[in-house]
Amino acid sequence: MIVIKWLLIVLILVGIFFAWSVIVMLLVRRFGIRMPWHWPFGIRRKKTAIELKTLSCLQYVVVEGVLTWGMAVGFMLSAKDLLAFRLGLHKPLTWSDFALNILIFSVAGIWYGYSMWDNLWKSAPGEIGSSTQNSS
């Protein structure tokens, strides 16, 4: 029974991540940042890399690091704690726990965004994550 409860929590958390990714894409479009629609789902990698390279470093760090990764992880951990409490598996979630999750992972998202920015520019033109180093 406990395994079924945790599987239910995992499924809900995956849904939260995808929903948050779509919300971020719609939110940043209001500020003129055009993110590709399939960007968080790993589809259209070549086109996505080209579109991501049009962003400034600050835009990339805020969108990819803080909003898409940091806040998503903070929301997911808070949701996990809340759902686990509702299912009798965890202590209650307080507002300070929620705020701390969002704050910690948003700050960690700055580091994540910068590290991914470097990775984006080290990749081959139009591809994310491929290495351009020569093995000599």
C-alpha positions as a LaTeX table, in Angstrom:
\begin{tabular}{lrrr}
\hline
Residue & $x$ (\AA) & $y$ (\AA) & $z$ (\AA) \\
\hline
Met1 & 0.00 & 0.00 & 0.00 \\
Ile2 & 2.83 & 2.40 & 0.82 \\
Val3 & 4.44 & 1.74 & $-2.59$ \\
Ile4 & 1.19 & 2.68 & $-4.33$ \\
Lys5 & 1.02 & 5.90 & $-2.33$ \\
Trp6 & 4.59 & 6.86 & $-3.32$ \\
Leu7 & 3.94 & 5.99 & $-6.98$ \\
Leu8 & 0.89 & 8.25 & $-6.88$ \\
Ile9 & 3.04 & 11.05 & $-5.45$ \\
Val10 & 5.65 & 10.57 & $-8.18$ \\
Leu11 & 3.02 & 10.74 & $-10.93$ \\
Ile12 & 1.58 & 13.93 & $-9.47$ \\
Leu13 & 5.07 & 15.47 & $-9.21$ \\
Val14 & 5.82 & 14.71 & $-12.88$ \\
Gly15 & 2.55 & 16.43 & $-13.77$ \\
Ile16 & 3.51 & 19.45 & $-11.65$ \\
Phe17 & 6.86 & 19.69 & $-13.42$ \\
Phe18 & 5.33 & 19.64 & $-16.90$ \\
Ala19 & 2.56 & 22.07 & $-15.90$ \\
Trp20 & 5.13 & 24.46 & $-14.39$ \\
Ser21 & 7.26 & 24.25 & $-17.54$ \\
Val22 & 4.31 & 25.31 & $-19.67$ \\
Ile23 & 3.45 & 28.13 & $-17.24$ \\
Val24 & 7.04 & 29.41 & $-17.44$ \\
Met25 & 6.98 & 29.31 & $-21.25$ \\
Leu26 & 3.74 & 31.30 & $-21.31$ \\
Leu27 & 4.98 & 33.72 & $-18.64$ \\
Val28 & 8.27 & 34.56 & $-20.35$ \\
Arg29 & 6.52 & 35.07 & $-23.70$ \\
Arg30 & 4.74 & 38.02 & $-22.09$ \\
Phe31 & 8.18 & 39.59 & $-21.60$ \\
Gly32 & 9.30 & 38.97 & $-25.19$ \\
Ile33 & 11.35 & 35.83 & $-24.52$ \\
Arg34 & 10.30 & 33.26 & $-27.10$ \\
Met35 & 10.95 & 29.79 & $-25.74$ \\
Pro36 & 10.24 & 26.85 & $-28.06$ \\
Trp37 & 7.05 & 24.98 & $-27.16$ \\
His38 & 8.78 & 21.60 & $-26.98$ \\
Trp39 & 11.74 & 22.91 & $-25.03$ \\
Pro40 & 11.20 & 21.25 & $-21.61$ \\
Phe41 & 10.26 & 17.92 & $-23.12$ \\
Gly42 & 13.58 & 17.22 & $-24.87$ \\
Ile43 & 12.07 & 17.18 & $-28.38$ \\
Arg44 & 13.48 & 19.14 & $-31.32$ \\
Arg45 & 16.94 & 19.41 & $-29.72$ \\
Lys46 & 18.65 & 21.09 & $-32.69$ \\
Lys47 & 16.00 & 23.81 & $-33.12$ \\
Thr48 & 15.80 & 24.26 & $-29.33$ \\
Ala49 & 19.55 & 24.85 & $-29.03$ \\
Ile50 & 19.46 & 27.47 & $-31.77$ \\
Glu51 & 16.56 & 29.27 & $-30.09$ \\
Leu52 & 18.17 & 29.09 & $-26.64$ \\
Lys53 & 21.38 & 30.62 & $-27.99$ \\
Thr54 & 19.41 & 33.77 & $-28.89$ \\
Leu55 & 18.95 & 34.52 & $-25.17$ \\
Ser56 & 21.36 & 36.63 & $-23.17$ \\
Cys57 & 23.19 & 34.92 & $-20.31$ \\
Leu58 & 20.98 & 36.65 & $-17.71$ \\
Gln59 & 17.78 & 35.68 & $-19.54$ \\
Tyr60 & 18.96 & 32.09 & $-19.83$ \\
Val61 & 19.94 & 31.88 & $-16.15$ \\
Val62 & 16.63 & 33.35 & $-14.98$ \\
Val63 & 14.43 & 31.28 & $-17.30$ \\
Glu64 & 16.31 & 27.97 & $-17.42$ \\
Gly65 & 17.97 & 28.05 & $-14.00$ \\
Val66 & 15.71 & 29.91 & $-11.60$ \\
Leu67 & 12.21 & 29.56 & $-13.09$ \\
Thr68 & 12.31 & 26.26 & $-14.97$ \\
Trp69 & 14.66 & 24.30 & $-12.71$ \\
Gly70 & 14.92 & 26.00 & $-9.30$ \\
Met71 & 11.30 & 26.94 & $-8.68$ \\
Ala72 & 10.07 & 23.69 & $-10.26$ \\
Val73 & 12.18 & 21.63 & $-7.85$ \\
Gly74 & 11.06 & 23.80 & $-4.91$ \\
Phe75 & 7.40 & 23.36 & $-5.86$ \\
Met76 & 7.86 & 19.64 & $-6.42$ \\
Leu77 & 9.53 & 19.08 & $-3.03$ \\
Ser78 & 6.84 & 21.11 & $-1.28$ \\
Ala79 & 4.12 & 19.20 & $-3.13$ \\
Lys80 & 5.81 & 15.91 & $-2.20$ \\
Asp81 & 5.83 & 16.88 & 1.48 \\
Leu82 & 2.20 & 18.04 & 1.35 \\
Leu83 & 1.00 & 14.90 & $-0.45$ \\
Ala84 & 3.03 & 12.63 & 1.81 \\
Phe85 & 1.49 & 14.35 & 4.86 \\
Arg86 & $-2.03$ & 13.95 & 3.41 \\
Leu87 & $-1.31$ & 10.24 & 2.87 \\
Gly88 & 0.08 & 9.87 & 6.40 \\
Leu89 & 3.72 & 9.44 & 5.35 \\
His90 & 5.34 & 12.73 & 6.40 \\
Lys91 & 5.23 & 15.59 & 8.89 \\
Pro92 & 3.00 & 18.58 & 8.05 \\
Leu93 & 4.31 & 21.17 & 5.59 \\
Thr94 & 4.49 & 24.71 & 6.99 \\
Trp95 & 4.61 & 27.98 & 5.03 \\
Ser96 & 8.20 & 28.47 & 6.18 \\
Asp97 & 9.11 & 25.02 & 4.80 \\
Phe98 & 7.49 & 25.97 & 1.48 \\
Ala99 & 9.26 & 29.36 & 1.33 \\
Leu100 & 12.59 & 27.77 & 2.27 \\
Asn101 & 12.24 & 25.14 & $-0.50$ \\
Ile102 & 11.51 & 27.85 & $-3.09$ \\
Leu103 & 14.34 & 30.11 & $-1.84$ \\
Ile104 & 17.02 & 27.41 & $-1.63$ \\
Phe105 & 16.27 & 25.92 & $-5.03$ \\
Ser106 & 15.87 & 29.30 & $-6.72$ \\
Val107 & 19.36 & 30.25 & $-5.53$ \\
Ala108 & 20.63 & 26.82 & $-6.61$ \\
Gly109 & 18.93 & 27.52 & $-9.95$ \\
Ile110 & 21.31 & 30.44 & $-10.51$ \\
Trp111 & 24.24 & 28.02 & $-10.36$ \\
Tyr112 & 22.37 & 25.51 & $-12.51$ \\
Gly113 & 21.56 & 28.14 & $-15.13$ \\
Tyr114 & 25.17 & 29.34 & $-15.36$ \\
Ser115 & 26.50 & 25.80 & $-15.64$ \\
Met116 & 23.96 & 24.98 & $-18.36$ \\
Trp117 & 24.80 & 28.26 & $-20.17$ \\
Asp118 & 28.43 & 27.15 & $-20.40$ \\
Asn119 & 27.32 & 23.69 & $-21.60$ \\
Leu120 & 25.06 & 25.25 & $-24.25$ \\
Trp121 & 27.94 & 27.20 & $-25.78$ \\
Lys122 & 30.38 & 24.27 & $-25.60$ \\
Ser123 & 28.02 & 22.11 & $-27.64$ \\
Ala124 & 28.18 & 21.78 & $-31.40$ \\
Pro125 & 26.14 & 24.30 & $-33.36$ \\
Gly126 & 22.50 & 23.37 & $-33.03$ \\
Glu127 & 22.92 & 20.56 & $-30.51$ \\
Ile128 & 22.69 & 20.57 & $-26.73$ \\
Gly129 & 25.11 & 18.52 & $-24.69$ \\
Ser130 & 27.38 & 17.27 & $-27.45$ \\
Ser131 & 31.08 & 17.75 & $-27.00$ \\
Thr132 & 33.17 & 19.67 & $-29.52$ \\
Gln133 & 36.52 & 18.66 & $-28.02$ \\
Asn134 & 38.98 & 16.92 & $-30.28$ \\
Ser135 & 40.55 & 13.74 & $-28.99$ \\
Ser136 & 44.17 & 14.26 & $-30.00$ \\
\hline
\end{tabular}
